[in-house]
Amino acid sequence: MIKLLGVLIIVVGFALKLDTIAVVLTAGVVTGLVGGLSFNEILTILGDAFVKNRYMSVFLLPCLL
């Protein structure tokens, strides 16, 4: 049940109208840590996903700046 903490973070973050990307990344990191992954494994997974979807980052970069 504790592994669903990421879902709670997303619901609360969206309800408070926080930065979407930051909320999703935070929920992913917390879920990974609670699920037993090391921080390096989490960063590897995020990096692989970023490289596979790098063209999507063209649309996300203006949101971050």
Distance bins in CASP14 RR format, pairs under 12 A and 6 or more apart:
PFRMAT RR
TARGET T0000
AUTHOR 0000-0000-0000
RMODE 2
METHOD distances of the structure
MODEL  1
1 7 0 0 0 0 0 1 0 0 0 0 0
1 8 0 0 0 0 0 1 0 0 0 0 0
1 34 0 0 0 0 0 1 0 0 0 0 0
2 8 0 0 0 0 0 1 0 0 0 0 0
2 30 0 0 0 0 0 1 0 0 0 0 0
2 31 0 0 0 0 1 0 0 0 0 0 0
2 32 0 0 0 0 0 1 0 0 0 0 0
2 33 0 0 0 0 0 1 0 0 0 0 0
2 34 1 0 1 0 0 0 0 0 0 0 0
2 35 0 0 0 0 1 0 0 0 0 0 0
2 36 0 0 0 0 0 1 0 0 0 0 0
3 27 0 0 0 0 0 1 0 0 0 0 0
3 28 0 0 0 0 0 1 0 0 0 0 0
3 30 0 0 0 0 1 0 0 0 0 0 0
3 31 1 0 0 1 0 0 0 0 0 0 0
3 32 0 0 0 0 1 0 0 0 0 0 0
3 33 0 0 0 0 0 1 0 0 0 0 0
3 34 1 0 1 0 0 0 0 0 0 0 0
3 35 1 0 1 0 0 0 0 0 0 0 0
3 36 0 0 0 0 1 0 0 0 0 0 0
3 37 0 0 0 0 0 1 0 0 0 0 0
4 10 0 0 0 0 0 1 0 0 0 0 0
4 11 0 0 0 0 0 1 0 0 0 0 0
4 27 0 0 0 0 0 1 0 0 0 0 0
4 30 0 0 0 0 0 1 0 0 0 0 0
4 31 0 0 0 0 1 0 0 0 0 0 0
4 34 0 0 0 0 1 0 0 0 0 0 0
4 35 0 0 0 0 0 1 0 0 0 0 0
5 11 0 0 0 0 0 1 0 0 0 0 0
5 12 0 0 0 0 0 1 0 0 0 0 0
5 26 0 0 0 0 0 1 0 0 0 0 0
5 27 0 0 0 0 1 0 0 0 0 0 0
5 28 0 0 0 0 1 0 0 0 0 0 0
5 29 0 0 0 0 0 1 0 0 0 0 0
5 30 1 0 1 0 0 0 0 0 0 0 0
5 31 1 0 0 1 0 0 0 0 0 0 0
5 32 0 0 0 0 1 0 0 0 0 0 0
5 33 0 0 0 0 1 0 0 0 0 0 0
5 34 1 0 1 0 0 0 0 0 0 0 0
5 35 0 0 0 0 1 0 0 0 0 0 0
6 12 0 0 0 0 1 0 0 0 0 0 0
6 13 0 0 0 0 0 1 0 0 0 0 0
6 14 0 0 0 0 0 1 0 0 0 0 0
6 23 0 0 0 0 1 0 0 0 0 0 0
6 24 0 0 0 0 1 0 0 0 0 0 0
6 25 0 0 0 0 0 1 0 0 0 0 0
6 26 0 0 0 0 1 0 0 0 0 0 0
6 27 1 0 1 0 0 0 0 0 0 0 0
6 28 1 0 0 1 0 0 0 0 0 0 0
6 29 0 0 0 0 1 0 0 0 0 0 0
6 30 1 0 1 0 0 0 0 0 0 0 0
6 31 1 0 1 0 0 0 0 0 0 0 0
6 32 0 0 0 0 1 0 0 0 0 0 0
6 33 0 0 0 0 0 1 0 0 0 0 0
6 34 1 0 0 1 0 0 0 0 0 0 0
6 35 0 0 0 0 0 1 0 0 0 0 0
7 13 0 0 0 0 0 1 0 0 0 0 0
7 14 0 0 0 0 0 1 0 0 0 0 0
7 23 0 0 0 0 0 1 0 0 0 0 0
7 24 0 0 0 0 0 1 0 0 0 0 0
7 27 1 0 0 1 0 0 0 0 0 0 0
7 28 0 0 0 0 0 1 0 0 0 0 0
7 30 0 0 0 0 0 1 0 0 0 0 0
7 31 0 0 0 0 1 0 0 0 0 0 0
7 34 0 0 0 0 0 1 0 0 0 0 0
8 14 0 0 0 0 0 1 0 0 0 0 0
8 15 0 0 0 0 0 1 0 0 0 0 0
8 23 0 0 0 0 0 1 0 0 0 0 0
8 26 0 0 0 0 0 1 0 0 0 0 0
8 27 0 0 0 0 1 0 0 0 0 0 0
8 30 0 0 0 0 1 0 0 0 0 0 0
8 31 0 0 0 0 0 1 0 0 0 0 0
8 34 0 0 0 0 0 1 0 0 0 0 0
9 15 0 0 0 0 0 1 0 0 0 0 0
9 16 0 0 0 0 0 1 0 0 0 0 0
9 18 0 0 0 0 1 0 0 0 0 0 0
9 22 0 0 0 0 0 1 0 0 0 0 0
9 23 1 0 0 1 0 0 0 0 0 0 0
9 24 0 0 0 0 1 0 0 0 0 0 0
9 25 0 0 0 0 0 1 0 0 0 0 0
9 26 1 0 1 0 0 0 0 0 0 0 0
9 27 1 0 1 0 0 0 0 0 0 0 0
9 28 0 0 0 0 1 0 0 0 0 0 0
9 29 0 0 0 0 1 0 0 0 0 0 0
9 30 1 0 1 0 0 0 0 0 0 0 0
9 31 0 0 0 0 1 0 0 0 0 0 0
9 32 0 0 0 0 0 1 0 0 0 0 0
9 33 0 0 0 0 0 1 0 0 0 0 0
9 34 0 0 0 0 0 1 0 0 0 0 0
10 16 0 0 0 0 0 1 0 0 0 0 0
10 18 0 0 0 0 0 1 0 0 0 0 0
10 20 0 0 0 0 1 0 0 0 0 0 0
10 21 0 0 0 0 0 1 0 0 0 0 0
10 22 0 0 0 0 0 1 0 0 0 0 0
10 23 1 0 0 1 0 0 0 0 0 0 0
10 24 1 0 0 1 0 0 0 0 0 0 0
10 25 0 0 0 0 0 1 0 0 0 0 0
10 26 0 0 0 0 1 0 0 0 0 0 0
10 27 1 0 1 0 0 0 0 0 0 0 0
10 28 0 0 0 0 1 0 0 0 0 0 0
10 30 0 0 0 0 0 1 0 0 0 0 0
10 31 0 0 0 0 1 0 0 0 0 0 0
11 18 0 0 0 0 0 1 0 0 0 0 0
11 23 0 0 0 0 1 0 0 0 0 0 0
11 24 0 0 0 0 0 1 0 0 0 0 0
11 27 0 0 0 0 1 0 0 0 0 0 0
12 18 0 0 0 0 1 0 0 0 0 0 0
12 23 0 0 0 0 1 0 0 0 0 0 0
12 26 0 0 0 0 0 1 0 0 0 0 0
12 27 0 0 0 0 1 0 0 0 0 0 0
12 30 0 0 0 0 0 1 0 0 0 0 0
13 19 0 0 0 0 1 0 0 0 0 0 0
13 20 0 0 0 0 1 0 0 0 0 0 0
13 21 0 0 0 0 0 1 0 0 0 0 0
13 22 0 0 0 0 1 0 0 0 0 0 0
13 23 1 0 1 0 0 0 0 0 0 0 0
13 24 0 0 0 0 1 0 0 0 0 0 0
13 25 0 0 0 0 0 1 0 0 0 0 0
13 26 0 0 0 0 1 0 0 0 0 0 0
13 27 0 0 0 0 1 0 0 0 0 0 0
14 20 1 0 0 1 0 0 0 0 0 0 0
14 22 0 0 0 0 0 1 0 0 0 0 0
14 23 1 0 0 1 0 0 0 0 0 0 0
14 24 0 0 0 0 1 0 0 0 0 0 0
14 26 0 0 0 0 0 1 0 0 0 0 0
14 27 0 0 0 0 0 1 0 0 0 0 0
15 23 0 0 0 0 0 1 0 0 0 0 0
16 22 0 0 0 0 0 1 0 0 0 0 0
16 23 0 0 0 0 1 0 0 0 0 0 0
17 23 0 0 0 0 1 0 0 0 0 0 0
18 24 0 0 0 0 0 1 0 0 0 0 0
18 25 0 0 0 0 0 1 0 0 0 0 0
18 26 0 0 0 0 1 0 0 0 0 0 0
18 27 0 0 0 0 0 1 0 0 0 0 0
19 25 0 0 0 0 1 0 0 0 0 0 0
19 26 0 0 0 0 1 0 0 0 0 0 0
19 60 0 0 0 0 0 1 0 0 0 0 0
19 63 0 0 0 0 1 0 0 0 0 0 0
19 64 0 0 0 0 1 0 0 0 0 0 0
20 26 0 0 0 0 0 1 0 0 0 0 0
20 27 0 0 0 0 0 1 0 0 0 0 0
20 60 0 0 0 0 1 0 0 0 0 0 0
20 63 0 0 0 0 1 0 0 0 0 0 0
20 64 0 0 0 0 0 1 0 0 0 0 0
21 27 0 0 0 0 0 1 0 0 0 0 0
21 28 0 0 0 0 0 1 0 0 0 0 0
21 46 0 0 0 0 0 1 0 0 0 0 0
21 50 0 0 0 0 0 1 0 0 0 0 0
21 56 0 0 0 0 0 1 0 0 0 0 0
21 57 0 0 0 0 0 1 0 0 0 0 0
21 59 0 0 0 0 0 1 0 0 0 0 0
21 60 1 0 0 1 0 0 0 0 0 0 0
21 61 0 0 0 0 0 1 0 0 0 0 0
21 62 0 0 0 0 0 1 0 0 0 0 0
21 63 1 0 0 1 0 0 0 0 0 0 0
21 64 1 0 0 1 0 0 0 0 0 0 0
21 65 0 0 0 0 0 1 0 0 0 0 0
22 28 0 0 0 0 0 1 0 0 0 0 0
22 29 0 0 0 0 0 1 0 0 0 0 0
22 60 0 0 0 0 0 1 0 0 0 0 0
22 63 0 0 0 0 0 1 0 0 0 0 0
22 64 0 0 0 0 1 0 0 0 0 0 0
23 29 0 0 0 0 0 1 0 0 0 0 0
23 30 0 0 0 0 0 1 0 0 0 0 0
24 30 0 0 0 0 0 1 0 0 0 0 0
24 31 0 0 0 0 0 1 0 0 0 0 0
24 46 0 0 0 0 0 1 0 0 0 0 0
24 49 0 0 0 0 0 1 0 0 0 0 0
24 60 0 0 0 0 0 1 0 0 0 0 0
25 31 0 0 0 0 0 1 0 0 0 0 0
25 32 0 0 0 0 0 1 0 0 0 0 0
25 42 0 0 0 0 1 0 0 0 0 0 0
25 43 0 0 0 0 0 1 0 0 0 0 0
25 45 0 0 0 0 0 1 0 0 0 0 0
25 46 1 0 0 1 0 0 0 0 0 0 0
25 47 0 0 0 0 0 1 0 0 0 0 0
25 49 0 0 0 0 0 1 0 0 0 0 0
25 50 0 0 0 0 0 1 0 0 0 0 0
25 60 0 0 0 0 0 1 0 0 0 0 0
25 64 0 0 0 0 0 1 0 0 0 0 0
26 32 0 0 0 0 0 1 0 0 0 0 0
26 33 0 0 0 0 0 1 0 0 0 0 0
26 42 0 0 0 0 0 1 0 0 0 0 0
26 46 0 0 0 0 0 1 0 0 0 0 0
27 33 0 0 0 0 0 1 0 0 0 0 0
27 34 0 0 0 0 0 1 0 0 0 0 0
27 42 0 0 0 0 0 1 0 0 0 0 0
28 34 0 0 0 0 1 0 0 0 0 0 0
28 35 0 0 0 0 0 1 0 0 0 0 0
28 37 0 0 0 0 1 0 0 0 0 0 0
28 39 0 0 0 0 0 1 0 0 0 0 0
28 42 1 0 0 1 0 0 0 0 0 0 0
28 43 0 0 0 0 0 1 0 0 0 0 0
28 45 0 0 0 0 1 0 0 0 0 0 0
28 46 0 0 0 0 1 0 0 0 0 0 0
28 49 0 0 0 0 0 1 0 0 0 0 0
29 35 0 0 0 0 0 1 0 0 0 0 0
29 36 0 0 0 0 0 1 0 0 0 0 0
29 37 0 0 0 0 1 0 0 0 0 0 0
29 38 0 0 0 0 0 1 0 0 0 0 0
29 39 1 0 0 1 0 0 0 0 0 0 0
29 40 0 0 0 0 0 1 0 0 0 0 0
29 41 0 0 0 0 0 1 0 0 0 0 0
29 42 1 0 1 0 0 0 0 0 0 0 0
29 43 0 0 0 0 1 0 0 0 0 0 0
29 45 0 0 0 0 0 1 0 0 0 0 0
29 46 0 0 0 0 1 0 0 0 0 0 0
30 36 0 0 0 0 0 1 0 0 0 0 0
30 37 0 0 0 0 0 1 0 0 0 0 0
30 39 0 0 0 0 0 1 0 0 0 0 0
30 42 0 0 0 0 1 0 0 0 0 0 0
31 37 0 0 0 0 1 0 0 0 0 0 0
31 42 0 0 0 0 1 0 0 0 0 0 0
31 45 0 0 0 0 0 1 0 0 0 0 0
31 46 0 0 0 0 0 1 0 0 0 0 0
32 38 0 0 0 0 1 0 0 0 0 0 0
32 39 0 0 0 0 1 0 0 0 0 0 0
32 40 0 0 0 0 0 1 0 0 0 0 0
32 41 0 0 0 0 1 0 0 0 0 0 0
32 42 1 0 1 0 0 0 0 0 0 0 0
32 43 0 0 0 0 0 1 0 0 0 0 0
32 44 0 0 0 0 0 1 0 0 0 0 0
32 45 0 0 0 0 1 0 0 0 0 0 0
32 46 0 0 0 0 0 1 0 0 0 0 0
33 39 1 0 0 1 0 0 0 0 0 0 0
33 40 0 0 0 0 0 1 0 0 0 0 0
33 41 0 0 0 0 1 0 0 0 0 0 0
33 42 1 0 0 1 0 0 0 0 0 0 0
33 43 0 0 0 0 0 1 0 0 0 0 0
34 42 0 0 0 0 0 1 0 0 0 0 0
35 41 0 0 0 0 0 1 0 0 0 0 0
35 42 0 0 0 0 1 0 0 0 0 0 0
36 42 0 0 0 0 1 0 0 0 0 0 0
37 43 0 0 0 0 1 0 0 0 0 0 0
37 44 0 0 0 0 1 0 0 0 0 0 0
37 45 1 0 0 1 0 0 0 0 0 0 0
37 46 0 0 0 0 0 1 0 0 0 0 0
38 44 0 0 0 0 1 0 0 0 0 0 0
38 45 0 0 0 0 0 1 0 0 0 0 0
39 45 0 0 0 0 0 1 0 0 0 0 0
39 46 0 0 0 0 0 1 0 0 0 0 0
40 46 0 0 0 0 0 1 0 0 0 0 0
40 47 0 0 0 0 0 1 0 0 0 0 0
41 47 0 0 0 0 0 1 0 0 0 0 0
41 48 0 0 0 0 0 1 0 0 0 0 0
42 48 0 0 0 0 0 1 0 0 0 0 0
42 49 0 0 0 0 0 1 0 0 0 0 0
43 49 0 0 0 0 0 1 0 0 0 0 0
43 50 0 0 0 0 0 1 0 0 0 0 0
44 50 0 0 0 0 0 1 0 0 0 0 0
44 51 0 0 0 0 0 1 0 0 0 0 0
45 51 0 0 0 0 0 1 0 0 0 0 0
45 52 0 0 0 0 0 1 0 0 0 0 0
46 52 0 0 0 0 0 1 0 0 0 0 0
46 53 0 0 0 0 0 1 0 0 0 0 0
47 53 0 0 0 0 1 0 0 0 0 0 0
47 54 0 0 0 0 1 0 0 0 0 0 0
47 57 0 0 0 0 0 1 0 0 0 0 0
48 54 0 0 0 0 0 1 0 0 0 0 0
49 56 0 0 0 0 1 0 0 0 0 0 0
49 57 0 0 0 0 0 1 0 0 0 0 0
50 56 0 0 0 0 1 0 0 0 0 0 0
50 57 1 0 0 1 0 0 0 0 0 0 0
50 60 0 0 0 0 1 0 0 0 0 0 0
50 61 0 0 0 0 0 1 0 0 0 0 0
51 57 0 0 0 0 1 0 0 0 0 0 0
53 59 0 0 0 0 0 1 0 0 0 0 0
53 60 0 0 0 0 1 0 0 0 0 0 0
54 60 0 0 0 0 0 1 0 0 0 0 0
54 61 0 0 0 0 0 1 0 0 0 0 0
55 61 0 0 0 0 0 1 0 0 0 0 0
56 63 0 0 0 0 0 1 0 0 0 0 0
57 63 0 0 0 0 0 1 0 0 0 0 0
57 64 0 0 0 0 1 0 0 0 0 0 0
58 64 0 0 0 0 0 1 0 0 0 0 0
END
